[in-house]
Amino acid sequence: MVLAGKHTFGSIGDTRVTFIEKKIDENRKDFLQKLLEHNGFEVIIQEEKRKTEEEPQLYTVATTDMVFNPTIWVFERKLKTLDGHIVNQDYWTQASEDTNPRYWKNEK
């Protein structure tokens, strides 16, 4: 869930993709899918293979936009929430619903 500067890409099936996050749970997958589709990206979801039926299902989220890098888009304030606010790092990682785009807090 952390934003890393590394841009990872590969293939899902026959489609070239930029990987957003791998091995994430369903809640995270749904959040990213809604957010990215709202911002105009085509999202591809791949289910990870499970060793047993008891293991939770994990997913890989990717987009067909080969130049998309989540770190750049978040810190350049290019992504918007479903209600039109700017996506910041805490919102992207689901640490906070606060969309105030400051990356630090000056508390006294």
N, C-alpha and C positions, 0 to 999 in steps of 0.2 A: 503494500500500500504506500510505500514511500515514493516520493518523486526522485528519480535518479536521472542524471544527465544522459545516460547511455540510451541510444536509439536502437531498439532491437526489432528485427524484421525477419520474415521467413515466409512459410506457406502454410495455409490450411486448405487441404485438398489441392485443387489446381489454382487457387487464388493467392497471389502475393499479398502479404499483409504486414502492417506494423503492429507488433504486439503491445497491448496496453498493460495488461497484468495476466499472470499465469497462476494457476492453482488457487483460485479464490472461491469463496462460498457463494451460494445463490443470492443472498442479500446484496453482496458487493457487486456481483454480476448484473443484477437488475438495476442497481444505482448507476453504474457506469454505462450500461446500455441506454437507459433513458436520457442521461446527461449528454452523451455523445450524439445520439440520434437527434436530440433537440438542437444541437449545434451543427447539424447538417452532415454528419459523418455516417457512412455505411458501416454498420457494426456486424462482425462475424463472431459467433459464439461456438466454441468447441468444448464438448464434454471431455474431461480427463478420464482415462481408463482407471477403473477401480480394481484392486486385487480381490476384494470380497464385497458382497452385497451389503455388509454391515458398515463399511466405510462411507463417510459422507461424500456426496457427489461434488466434485470440484470442477471448475471451468477455466477456460482461457478466453479472454476478451481481446479482440483485435479489430482493426479498421483497415479498409482498403486504401486509405490515403497514406501513401508511402513516405510522405514527408512530415506527417504528424508526429510530434514529440510532446507528450503531456507536460513535461517540465517547462518547455518553452511557452506553450499555450497558457499554462496557469500563471507563470510569472510575468508574461507580457499582457495578462488580463484579457485574453481573447475569448475565453469560454464564458458562457452565460448560464445561470441556473434556469430552471423551468419557469421561474417568476421574473426573470430578466436581470437579476443581480450578477455581479462579477464573481466568478469562481476563484476563491483563494486556496492556499495550500491546506488549511484546516478543513475547508468544505470538501475538497477533493479527497482527502484521506478519511472523511467522515468523522473527524474529531470534533467538529462543531458545525452548527447550522448558521453561525454568524458569518455573513458574507461581506463584512467590512474589509476592504482589500489591504489593510495594513498587515505586515508580516511580523510586527513586533508590538509589544504593549508597553507603554510608558506608565507604570504604576508608581504612585508615591505613597 
